[in-house]
């Protein structure tokens, strides 16, 4: 991967859906990965998820041919991040959790190592605040599944260093992703537009205007949405969606971003989408 003079080892914090997906993208492109989580069971689930996604990516020709797979190391120890060339934080969409993960990474790695937060909408500069080297922090919003979606929203904070941006763009290009750089703001572009729309679609279902299937069918057939907002919600994870909407509502005051009652009911019931087997649709046993 990358140029002949530049090699990578990627540290990833969080072994959930996005952490596993980013790990699969990296190892599929020949990049060694240290996947860290505090939960050993989550790491074992991630091992199976990464293997499954790499196999699928190969079947659909989403990985470069002839490139040996990168090594996947599972770890519960921040010490194993020493020596990585970049860190991707992919823990739950919660400010305190993300800030703690980034602080852990900043302490473990060499100064100047890019710290990439995969937040879907918390401003990068908020997460960088309080860290010893805020210039190392940048937002990289991968879409799910990362090994299939080639574009990555890159949010540059006001204190993000030029070297951090340049290194991040090289890394993403080496992973065959297309970085699109935007200014730091709540929700960035994608979440600021998409999440309130999904929330509105859930309200339409809650009000009895249409079923989830009908909403998605109309959005696909009439408006060109590739999957429909409610299947997209299930793919994001309804808990992640609710957290992201809450963060957006807190920072913008936009009432469309306040998680609607039906969404919160599903989260409380544990119906979180594809990963649990049930959300607005049934998926069998999901990714448990």
C-alpha positions as a Python dict, from the first residue, in 0.01 Angstrom:
ca = {
    (1, 'X'): (0, 0, 0),
    (2, 'X'): (106, 360, -54),
    (3, 'X'): (438, 459, -203),
    (4, 'X'): (749, 245, -194),
    (5, 'X'): (902, 471, 71),
    (6, 'X'): (598, 481, 298),
    (7, 'X'): (447, 190, 486),
    (8, 'X'): (169, 191, 743),
    (9, 'X'): (52, 17, 1053),
    (10, 'X'): (-291, 131, 1161),
    (11, 'X'): (-421, 140, 1518),
    (12, 'X'): (-799, 123, 1553),
    (13, 'X'): (-981, 198, 1878),
    (14, 'X'): (-1317, 24, 1913),
    (15, 'X'): (-1408, -325, 1788),
    (16, 'X'): (-1769, -250, 1698),
    (17, 'X'): (-1930, -226, 1358),
    (18, 'X'): (-1722, 64, 1227),
    (19, 'X'): (-1396, -42, 1390),
    (20, 'X'): (-1429, -388, 1237),
    (21, 'X'): (-1522, -242, 900),
    (22, 'X'): (-1225, -5, 890),
    (23, 'X'): (-999, -292, 1000),
    (24, 'X'): (-1131, -506, 714),
    (25, 'X'): (-1063, -224, 467),
    (26, 'X'): (-706, -185, 593),
    (27, 'X'): (-602, -552, 614),
    (28, 'X'): (-764, -609, 275),
    (29, 'X'): (-525, -350, 134),
    (30, 'X'): (-223, -511, 299),
    (31, 'X'): (-200, -276, 599),
    (32, 'X'): (-126, -434, 939),
    (33, 'X'): (-383, -339, 1204),
    (34, 'X'): (-380, -328, 1583),
    (35, 'X'): (-747, -340, 1681),
    (36, 'X'): (-789, -234, 2043),
    (37, 'X'): (-1092, -263, 2269),
    (38, 'X'): (-1140, -301, 2643),
    (39, 'X'): (-1382, -591, 2589),
    (40, 'X'): (-1213, -922, 2491),
    (41, 'X'): (-1545, -1065, 2371),
    (42, 'X'): (-1595, -769, 2138),
    (43, 'X'): (-1249, -836, 1996),
    (44, 'X'): (-1332, -1199, 1925),
    (45, 'X'): (-1655, -1097, 1750),
    (46, 'X'): (-1451, -845, 1553),
    (47, 'X'): (-1206, -1115, 1441),
    (48, 'X'): (-1493, -1306, 1278),
    (49, 'X'): (-1649, -987, 1137),
    (50, 'X'): (-1322, -872, 977),
    (51, 'X'): (-1264, -1214, 819),
    (52, 'X'): (-1620, -1218, 683),
    (53, 'X'): (-1592, -867, 538),
    (54, 'X'): (-1255, -932, 378),
    (55, 'X'): (-1396, -1244, 213),
    (56, 'X'): (-1699, -1051, 87),
    (57, 'X'): (-1486, -762, -35),
    (58, 'X'): (-1274, -1009, -230),
    (59, 'X'): (-1578, -1171, -388),
    (60, 'X'): (-1711, -836, -512),
    (61, 'X'): (-1365, -723, -633),
    (62, 'X'): (-1350, -440, -379),
    (63, 'X'): (-989, -520, -285),
    (64, 'X'): (-670, -494, -492),
    (65, 'X'): (-573, -821, -658),
    (66, 'X'): (-249, -987, -556),
    (67, 'X'): (-194, -785, -237),
    (68, 'X'): (-120, -1002, 70),
    (69, 'X'): (-359, -937, 358),
    (70, 'X'): (-229, -727, 644),
    (71, 'X'): (-186, -885, 986),
    (72, 'X'): (-468, -828, 1236),
    (73, 'X'): (-359, -801, 1600),
    (74, 'X'): (-629, -789, 1869),
    (75, 'X'): (-539, -607, 2189),
    (76, 'X'): (-678, -471, 2514),
    (77, 'X'): (-356, -280, 2591),
    (78, 'X'): (-283, 76, 2471),
    (79, 'X'): (87, -14, 2483),
    (80, 'X'): (37, -213, 2161),
    (81, 'X'): (-34, 113, 1977),
    (82, 'X'): (330, 218, 2011),
    (83, 'X'): (483, 238, 1666),
    (84, 'X'): (162, 268, 1462),
    (85, 'X'): (170, 531, 1189),
    (86, 'X'): (-190, 648, 1244),
    (87, 'X'): (-477, 580, 1484),
    (88, 'X'): (-846, 569, 1396),
    (89, 'X'): (-1084, 619, 1689),
    (90, 'X'): (-1410, 434, 1618),
    (91, 'X'): (-1578, 400, 1957),
    (92, 'X'): (-1942, 480, 2030),
    (93, 'X'): (-2077, 822, 1926),
    (94, 'X'): (-2039, 971, 2274),
    (95, 'X'): (-1821, 1271, 2349),
    (96, 'X'): (-1677, 1140, 2676),
    (97, 'X'): (-1597, 798, 2530),
    (98, 'X'): (-1431, 945, 2223),
    (99, 'X'): (-1233, 1201, 2421),
    (100, 'X'): (-1106, 929, 2655),
    (101, 'X'): (-1007, 702, 2364),
    (102, 'X'): (-821, 983, 2189),
    (103, 'X'): (-640, 1077, 2511),
    (104, 'X'): (-534, 714, 2554),
    (105, 'X'): (-403, 704, 2198),
    (106, 'X'): (-222, 1038, 2230),
    (107, 'X'): (-33, 906, 2532),
    (108, 'X'): (63, 580, 2359),
    (109, 'X'): (188, 701, 2021),
    (110, 'X'): (477, 913, 1898),
    (111, 'X'): (404, 1288, 1881),
    (112, 'X'): (294, 1380, 1531),
    (113, 'X'): (108, 1053, 1475),
    (114, 'X'): (-228, 1142, 1315),
    (115, 'X'): (-526, 1075, 1541),
    (116, 'X'): (-828, 1018, 1316),
    (117, 'X'): (-1169, 1035, 1483),
    (118, 'X'): (-1449, 856, 1300),
    (119, 'X'): (-1714, 1073, 1461),
    (120, 'X'): (-2025, 1124, 1252),
    (121, 'X'): (-2083, 1475, 1377),
    (122, 'X'): (-1908, 1583, 1700),
    (123, 'X'): (-1685, 1878, 1604),
    (124, 'X'): (-1322, 1776, 1574),
    (125, 'X'): (-1199, 2079, 1767),
    (126, 'X'): (-1413, 1982, 2066),
    (127, 'X'): (-1252, 1638, 2070),
    (128, 'X'): (-904, 1788, 2025),
    (129, 'X'): (-953, 2028, 2314),
    (130, 'X'): (-763, 1914, 2621),
    (131, 'X'): (-533, 1680, 2429),
    (132, 'X'): (-161, 1752, 2449),
    (133, 'X'): (-130, 1786, 2069),
    (134, 'X'): (-458, 1911, 1916),
    (135, 'X'): (-283, 1952, 1581),
    (136, 'X'): (-263, 1573, 1549),
    (137, 'X'): (-645, 1533, 1549),
    (138, 'X'): (-859, 1520, 1235),
    (139, 'X'): (-1203, 1386, 1148),
    (140, 'X'): (-1237, 1096, 902),
    (141, 'X'): (-1601, 997, 866),
    (142, 'X'): (-1599, 655, 698),
    (143, 'X'): (-1934, 530, 573),
    (144, 'X'): (-2063, 179, 643),
    (145, 'X'): (-1940, -55, 504),
    (146, 'X'): (-1600, 113, 465),
    (147, 'X'): (-1467, -151, 224),
    (148, 'X'): (-1744, -74, -27),
    (149, 'X'): (-1795, 303, 5),
    (150, 'X'): (-1498, 475, -153),
    (151, 'X'): (-1551, 833, -37),
    (152, 'X'): (-1450, 957, 310),
    (153, 'X'): (-1561, 1288, 460),
    (154, 'X'): (-1253, 1454, 614),
    (155, 'X'): (-1319, 1727, 869),
    (156, 'X'): (-1024, 1955, 935),
    (157, 'X'): (-1041, 2128, 1270),
    (158, 'X'): (-911, 2484, 1311),
    (159, 'X'): (-605, 2347, 1494),
    (160, 'X'): (-542, 2044, 1270),
    (161, 'X'): (-184, 2064, 1145),
    (162, 'X'): (-99, 2072, 774),
    (163, 'X'): (115, 1761, 825),
    (164, 'X'): (-180, 1575, 981),
    (165, 'X'): (-406, 1657, 688),
    (166, 'X'): (-142, 1559, 434),
    (167, 'X'): (-67, 1228, 609),
    (168, 'X'): (-439, 1149, 634),
    (169, 'X'): (-495, 1216, 265),
    (170, 'X'): (-201, 989, 176),
    (171, 'X'): (-335, 712, 400),
    (172, 'X'): (-686, 730, 255),
    (173, 'X'): (-555, 742, -102),
    (174, 'X'): (-343, 435, -29),
    (175, 'X'): (-659, 259, 91),
    (176, 'X'): (-825, 351, -240),
    (177, 'X'): (-1059, 595, -66),
    (178, 'X'): (-1134, 944, -198),
    (179, 'X'): (-1097, 1209, 75),
    (180, 'X'): (-1324, 1514, 55),
    (181, 'X'): (-1203, 1784, 293),
    (182, 'X'): (-1453, 2013, 464),
    (183, 'X'): (-1448, 2265, 745),
    (184, 'X'): (-1518, 2145, 1099),
    (185, 'X'): (-1882, 2195, 1208),
    (186, 'X'): (-2152, 1999, 1397),
    (187, 'X'): (-2270, 1713, 1177),
    (188, 'X'): (-2020, 1811, 904),
    (189, 'X'): (-2206, 1768, 572),
    (190, 'X'): (-2332, 1411, 552),
    (191, 'X'): (-2480, 1378, 901),
    (192, 'X'): (-2615, 1732, 901),
    (193, 'X'): (-2821, 1646, 593),
    (194, 'X'): (-2885, 1272, 626),
    (195, 'X'): (-2965, 1220, 994),
    (196, 'X'): (-3251, 1471, 1024),
    (197, 'X'): (-3396, 1325, 703),
    (198, 'X'): (-3388, 974, 851),
    (199, 'X'): (-3545, 1110, 1169),
    (200, 'X'): (-3826, 1261, 959),
    (201, 'X'): (-3875, 928, 780),
    (202, 'X'): (-3913, 754, 1118),
    (203, 'X'): (-4174, 1013, 1219),
    (204, 'X'): (-4369, 936, 900),
    (205, 'X'): (-4377, 569, 1004),
    (206, 'X'): (-4469, 657, 1363),
    (207, 'X'): (-4759, 874, 1246),
    (208, 'X'): (-4899, 586, 1040),
    (209, 'X'): (-4864, 763, 706),
    (210, 'X'): (-4669, 473, 556),
    (211, 'X'): (-4486, 155, 650),
    (212, 'X'): (-4107, 143, 663),
    (213, 'X'): (-4113, -61, 343),
    (214, 'X'): (-4331, 197, 164),
    (215, 'X'): (-4114, 489, 278),
    (216, 'X'): (-3800, 320, 150),
    (217, 'X'): (-3967, 210, -173),
    (218, 'X'): (-4076, 565, -250),
    (219, 'X'): (-3740, 716, -158),
    (220, 'X'): (-3564, 467, -385),
    (221, 'X'): (-3803, 476, -679),
    (222, 'X'): (-3902, 842, -680),
    (223, 'X'): (-3604, 1024, -528),
    (224, 'X'): (-3312, 798, -615),
    (225, 'X'): (-3200, 710, -262),
    (226, 'X'): (-2991, 392, -307),
    (227, 'X'): (-3128, 193, -10),
    (228, 'X'): (-3399, 401, 155),
    (229, 'X'): (-3364, 594, 482),
    (230, 'X'): (-3491, 321, 712),
    (231, 'X'): (-3267, 45, 578),
    (232, 'X'): (-2988, 301, 606),
    (233, 'X'): (-3084, 361, 970),
    (234, 'X'): (-3065, -12, 1038),
    (235, 'X'): (-2721, -23, 878),
    (236, 'X'): (-2595, 274, 1082),
    (237, 'X'): (-2732, 119, 1402),
    (238, 'X'): (-3032, 282, 1567),
    (239, 'X'): (-2837, 346, 1887),
    (240, 'X'): (-2560, 518, 1690),
    (241, 'X'): (-2819, 718, 1499),
    (242, 'X'): (-2990, 830, 1821),
    (243, 'X'): (-2656, 932, 1974),
    (244, 'X'): (-2555, 1124, 1662),
    (245, 'X'): (-2892, 1302, 1646),
    (246, 'X'): (-2868, 1393, 2015),
    (247, 'X'): (-2520, 1539, 1961),
    (248, 'X'): (-2643, 1734, 1658),
    (249, 'X'): (-2952, 1865, 1839),
    (250, 'X'): (-2740, 1973, 2136),
    (251, 'X'): (-2501, 2172, 1917),
    (252, 'X'): (-2740, 2322, 1660),
    (253, 'X'): (-3076, 2347, 1835),
    (254, 'X'): (-3241, 2208, 1521),
    (255, 'X'): (-3562, 2037, 1639),
    (256, 'X'): (-3556, 1804, 1336),
    (257, 'X'): (-3247, 1652, 1495),
    (258, 'X'): (-3415, 1567, 1826),
    (259, 'X'): (-3447, 1184, 1820),
    (260, 'X'): (-3813, 1096, 1768),
    (261, 'X'): (-4005, 876, 2010),
    (262, 'X'): (-4020, 567, 1788),
    (263, 'X'): (-3644, 570, 1739),
    (264, 'X'): (-3583, 591, 2114),
    (265, 'X'): (-3837, 314, 2179),
    (266, 'X'): (-3652, 81, 1942),
    (267, 'X'): (-3320, 161, 2108),
    (268, 'X'): (-3464, 89, 2455),
    (269, 'X'): (-3604, -242, 2325),
    (270, 'X'): (-3261, -342, 2193),
    (271, 'X'): (-3380, -343, 1830),
    (272, 'X'): (-3074, -167, 1693),
    (273, 'X'): (-3078, -273, 1328),
    (274, 'X'): (-2867, -520, 1136),
    (275, 'X'): (-2618, -577, 1416),
    (276, 'X'): (-2886, -715, 1650),
    (277, 'X'): (-3103, -878, 1383),
    (278, 'X'): (-3399, -642, 1415),
    (279, 'X'): (-3461, -272, 1362),
    (280, 'X'): (-3712, -144, 1110),
    (281, 'X'): (-3656, -476, 932),
    (282, 'X'): (-3581, -831, 1047),
    (283, 'X'): (-3235, -974, 967),
    (284, 'X'): (-3231, -1305, 1152),
    (285, 'X'): (-2964, -1320, 1421),
    (286, 'X'): (-2771, -1014, 1305),
    (287, 'X'): (-2407, -975, 1408),
    (288, 'X'): (-2439, -1091, 1768),
}
